[in-house]
């Protein structure tokens, strides 16, 4: 590991900890820092999403162990919630495809 990579790692950890304490999303921190140190956008976005997933998973484990998740409430909404999440995406995709074909002609 070079000195520049070590400095970038320290800055990365410092800023992510600082922003995490204030509740700012990880993508607002991780990606710009990586772009600043010269990482390509695709790699920066991939690393950012991976770090957000790891953070979310570890937070979920903490909440499960502390007993702070109401599993019954989650199960009672298991059918409407995915439909409510998927329906807007599908409708937006259909609208964009139609608009795109109209725009291209």
VEXDRENGU-281839 format. One record per residue (C-alpha): residue number from 1; chain; y, x, z. Coordinates in nm, 3 decimals. Layout:
N
ATOM  resi  chain       yy       xx       zz
ATOM   NUM      A        Y        X        Z
...
This chain:
105
ATOM  resi  chain       yy       xx       zz
ATOM     1      A    0.000    0.000    0.000
ATOM     2      A    0.334    0.144   -0.104
ATOM     3      A    0.642    0.149    0.115
ATOM     4      A    0.811   -0.122   -0.098
ATOM     5      A    0.509   -0.351   -0.061
ATOM     6      A    0.506   -0.295    0.313
ATOM     7      A    0.877   -0.379    0.341
ATOM     8      A    0.823   -0.689    0.125
ATOM     9      A    0.535   -0.798    0.348
ATOM    10      A    0.743   -0.759    0.663
ATOM    11      A    1.033   -0.954    0.508
ATOM    12      A    0.790   -1.218    0.384
ATOM    13      A    0.635   -1.265    0.729
ATOM    14      A    0.973   -1.263    0.905
ATOM    15      A    1.128   -1.524    0.680
ATOM    16      A    0.819   -1.747    0.674
ATOM    17      A    0.804   -1.743    1.054
ATOM    18      A    1.176   -1.812    1.085
ATOM    19      A    1.174   -2.096    0.834
ATOM    20      A    0.853   -2.236    0.985
ATOM    21      A    1.027   -2.272    1.320
ATOM    22      A    1.302   -2.477    1.158
ATOM    23      A    1.062   -2.696    0.958
ATOM    24      A    1.161   -2.577    0.612
ATOM    25      A    0.880   -2.608    0.357
ATOM    26      A    0.685   -2.298    0.264
ATOM    27      A    0.760   -2.322   -0.107
ATOM    28      A    1.130   -2.290   -0.033
ATOM    29      A    1.059   -1.953    0.126
ATOM    30      A    0.755   -1.797   -0.036
ATOM    31      A    0.834   -1.830   -0.403
ATOM    32      A    1.195   -1.701   -0.404
ATOM    33      A    1.104   -1.399   -0.193
ATOM    34      A    0.821   -1.310   -0.430
ATOM    35      A    1.044   -1.356   -0.733
ATOM    36      A    1.303   -1.130   -0.569
ATOM    37      A    1.053   -0.848   -0.526
ATOM    38      A    0.940   -0.874   -0.888
ATOM    39      A    0.629   -1.091   -0.884
ATOM    40      A    0.588   -1.311   -1.192
ATOM    41      A    0.659   -1.681   -1.147
ATOM    42      A    0.300   -1.791   -1.210
ATOM    43      A    0.164   -1.551   -0.949
ATOM    44      A    0.439   -1.641   -0.702
ATOM    45      A    0.372   -2.013   -0.738
ATOM    46      A   -0.004   -1.961   -0.700
ATOM    47      A    0.034   -1.750   -0.387
ATOM    48      A    0.285   -1.999   -0.246
ATOM    49      A    0.047   -2.292   -0.296
ATOM    50      A   -0.240   -2.095   -0.144
ATOM    51      A   -0.035   -2.008    0.164
ATOM    52      A    0.080   -2.367    0.204
ATOM    53      A   -0.283   -2.486    0.181
ATOM    54      A   -0.396   -2.234    0.445
ATOM    55      A   -0.109   -2.334    0.675
ATOM    56      A   -0.184   -2.705    0.630
ATOM    57      A   -0.554   -2.655    0.695
ATOM    58      A   -0.492   -2.454    1.012
ATOM    59      A   -0.240   -2.713    1.134
ATOM    60      A   -0.495   -2.986    1.070
ATOM    61      A   -0.755   -2.802    1.276
ATOM    62      A   -0.509   -2.770    1.564
ATOM    63      A   -0.430   -3.142    1.553
ATOM    64      A   -0.801   -3.236    1.541
ATOM    65      A   -0.885   -3.011    1.837
ATOM    66      A   -0.593   -3.153    2.037
ATOM    67      A   -0.711   -3.508    1.966
ATOM    68      A   -0.384   -3.608    1.804
ATOM    69      A   -0.535   -3.778    1.498
ATOM    70      A   -0.599   -4.151    1.503
ATOM    71      A   -0.914   -4.158    1.290
ATOM    72      A   -0.953   -4.536    1.312
ATOM    73      A   -0.609   -4.593    1.160
ATOM    74      A   -0.695   -4.353    0.880
ATOM    75      A   -1.024   -4.526    0.802
ATOM    76      A   -0.867   -4.872    0.802
ATOM    77      A   -0.631   -4.762    0.525
ATOM    78      A   -0.881   -4.563    0.321
ATOM    79      A   -0.875   -4.787    0.012
ATOM    80      A   -0.505   -4.875   -0.030
ATOM    81      A   -0.372   -4.526    0.044
ATOM    82      A   -0.541   -4.338   -0.245
ATOM    83      A   -0.455   -4.620   -0.482
ATOM    84      A   -0.093   -4.605   -0.368
ATOM    85      A   -0.091   -4.231   -0.432
ATOM    86      A   -0.263   -4.238   -0.770
ATOM    87      A   -0.102   -4.544   -0.930
ATOM    88      A    0.252   -4.400   -0.965
ATOM    89      A    0.118   -4.080   -1.118
ATOM    90      A   -0.095   -4.263   -1.371
ATOM    91      A    0.187   -4.498   -1.469
ATOM    92      A    0.433   -4.210   -1.500
ATOM    93      A    0.184   -4.019   -1.714
ATOM    94      A    0.138   -4.316   -1.947
ATOM    95      A    0.513   -4.371   -1.975
ATOM    96      A    0.581   -4.004   -2.043
ATOM    97      A    0.310   -3.989   -2.308
ATOM    98      A    0.457   -4.292   -2.484
ATOM    99      A    0.809   -4.157   -2.455
ATOM   100      A    0.694   -3.817   -2.576
ATOM   101      A    0.526   -3.956   -2.886
ATOM   102      A    0.832   -4.168   -2.957
ATOM   103      A    1.064   -3.872   -2.904
ATOM   104      A    0.860   -3.642   -3.130
ATOM   105      A    0.862   -3.887   -3.422
